[in-house]
Amino acid sequence: MQDLSIAGDFMKVILKAGHASEDELKSARGMLIGILNKVGAKFFVTTAADILKNNFRIEGCNDVRMPLKRIFSISLPELEEDLAGQKYNLANDHPLSMLSNDHKENIKKLRILSYSLSGIDKDASLEKIKNTLKEAQDYYAELDTHIRKEEEVLFPALEANGMQEHPQNLRDEHKNFRDTLSKIIDILRNTPKQPNTLEIGEIKKSKDKFISDISNHIFRETYIFYPASLEFIVDKNGWQKIKEGFNCIK
């Protein structure tokens, strides 16, 4: 009965999210986090995985993932504020503490990169373009290391311990992050002079999409995926092996 009740509450929130305003989405986020806190992160993600299977449909929506992801749309400043106060009761060298700290540093650097990319216009000097290119490349390298820790070490361990759907969904999002950043880097690298209107538009469009998507992604990992990971992997030796795996990734 609890499964049906939670699934029903979950569905009510999703149904409201399709055409919700920003304030309504913020309220929906709070409702979902409230459900998670009540039933536990593992139960939440397991129920979500069942609901998100391909045979499930909402009238007027071919993919229920879309309104669900929309609930977690959050601005960069709001996310940065949330992450500053988010702590796990874990040692600093625990793998999830390490990933969480990566997120906090990521947001700071993303804010700086966003500012630099916003300054690329038709009057941008070659020096500014080169400096912004280096910032984007450095950011990509750090993000790539974080992604590799998750995909090469954490995700396989979680899947071996019964987590379904979510690791693959996150892999798909990681690919999109790499693709979007690579597009920005290629435009900056191949600009021998001031960028034209089309290139400026592509940079802005890609930057805005990237910031929106990664903010959504980090919020879900912080409040849902990482807490659930602690329930799927309960053996301290399991986390020790993950930590050792992280240390092998440079």
BATITI-689809 format. One record per residue (C-alpha): z, y, x; residue in one letter. Coordinates in steps of 0.001 Angstrom, whole numbers, plus 500000, padded with zeros to 6 digits. Layout:
! residues N
ZYXa;...
***
This chain:
! residues 250
500000500000500000m;500757502389502843q;497232501861504217d;495695502875500887l;498008505860500536s;497243507177504029i;493518506529503586a;493663508456500307g;495454511422501905d;492977511304504788f;490017511355502416m;491370514298500431k;491545516381503606v;488020515375504683i;486564516188501265l;488026519692501433k;486649520302504923a;482936520191504134g;482700523784502909h;486119525140503888a;486729528607505306s;488290529130508737e;491757529585507222d;491278526470505094e;490194524481508138l;493311525576509987k;495376524387507043s;493477521078507001a;494221520618510717r;497881521064510000g;497712518540507155m;496035515905509340l;498521516424512170i;501272516100509562g;499841512743508449i;499629511650512070l;503242512595512775n;504356510667509705k;502526507403510366v;502102507451514149g;499014508136516234a;497996504481516579k;498071503881512826f;496193507136512306f;493312506334514671v;493070502755513418t;492826503972509819t;490327506639510876a;488191504010512636a;488101501920509452d;487153504926507334i;484445506061509759l;482540502785509740k;478853503118508896n;479228501610505433n;481426504509504327f;479831507492502580r;480945510701500910i;478681512060498194e;476398514689499720g;477340513752503291c;475524511072505274n;478006511101508142d;481701511546507396v;482265512380511073r;480799515830510502m;483403517249508080p;486122515450510041l;485021517088513289k;484756520416511486r;488469520244510686i;489174520396514401f;487001523461515031s;489291525787516952i;488698528969518923s;489162528990522690l;492067531506522588p;493861529498519880e;493362526272521815l;494638527840525033e;497763529021523215e;498326525570521691d;497898523771525019l;500365526092526766a;503141524799524521g;502030521158524367q;504058518741526484k;504390514973526593y;507713513389527511n;506121511795530544l;506393512052534317a;504089514572535944n;502186511775537673d;501615509779534481h;497853509473533782p;498110511333530467l;500067514165532095s;497326514396534691m;494585514512532043l;496546517049529987s;496928519308533033n;493183518963533617d;492643520306530100h;494847523325530680k;493051524194533907e;489700523501532251n;490363526058529528i;491297528765532026k;488131528188534050k;485992527912530930l;487189531340529812r;486125532795533191i;482775530987533122l;482143532158529568s;482696535763530662y;480291535347533591s;477603533733531437l;477943536529528883s;477074538963531663g;473688537355532322i;471201539758530776d;467830541265531687k;469539543607534167d;471569540909535931a;471195541014539709s;470187537962541716l;473640538020543317e;475299537822539910k;473003534971538878i;473811533065542085k;477565533621541654n;477441532480538048t;475384529442539047l;478075528456541576k;480801528896538937e;478872526657536528a;478267524014539205q;481925524010540283d;483036523746536657y;480620520864536064y;481959518986539106a;485581519260537935e;484711518316534365l;482689515365535614d;485672514039537589t;487876514303534484h;485275512487532379i;484931509709534955r;488687509104534891k;488515508614531149e;485285506625530959e;485692504409534019e;489431503732533802v;491228504811530609l;488672503906527938f;488089500321529127p;491856499763529217a;492231501083525674l;489362498975524374e;490898495917526025a;494088496702524118n;492393496961520739g;491314500598520293m;487962500751518498q;485388503450517655e;487113506388519344h;486355505718523031p;482635505382522288q;482651508526520146n;484222510410523043l;481661508979525488r;478896510337523260d;480511513771523292e;480917513640527078h;477170513034527417k;476465516086525283n;478784518193527470f;476985517123530616r;473576517729529033d;474480521218527798t;476004522310531098l;473050520866533010s;470700522927530846k;472599526125531677i;472662525267535381i;468927524521535435d;468106527865533825i;470259529744536356l;468912527731539303r;465277528275538324n;465550532001537739t;463913533701540763p;464353537125539214k;465989538723536206q;466035536193533334p;463710536831530416n;464754537160526776t;464145533486526053l;466289532345528991e;469095534728528049i;469012533409524494g;469119529779525678e;472103530493527940i;474032532180525127k;473183529460522604k;474161526661524993s;477340528448526092k;478515529024522512d;477802525418521556k;479548524071524633f;482702526137524082i;482889525176520418s;482305521473521075d;484655521083524023i;487458523032522301s;487173520652519349n;487128517668521715h;490166518756523751i;492216519474520626f;491573515967519273r;492331514323522594e;495560516306522995t;497023515749519542y;495495512419518489i;493791510381521204f;496339510704524019y;499408510051521810p;497617507028520324a;496879505776523846s;500612505529524505l;500954503197521531e;497977501022522450f;499092500612526072i;502849499997526130v;503095498065529401d;504205500246532320k;502130498087534652n;499090498942532543g;499632502652533097w;500290502060536793q;496884500382537115k;495277503332535290i;497000505739537681k;495696503758540658e;492228503830539124g;492424507610538715f;493375508001542384n;490169506191543402c;488010508791541641i;487246511866543701k;
***
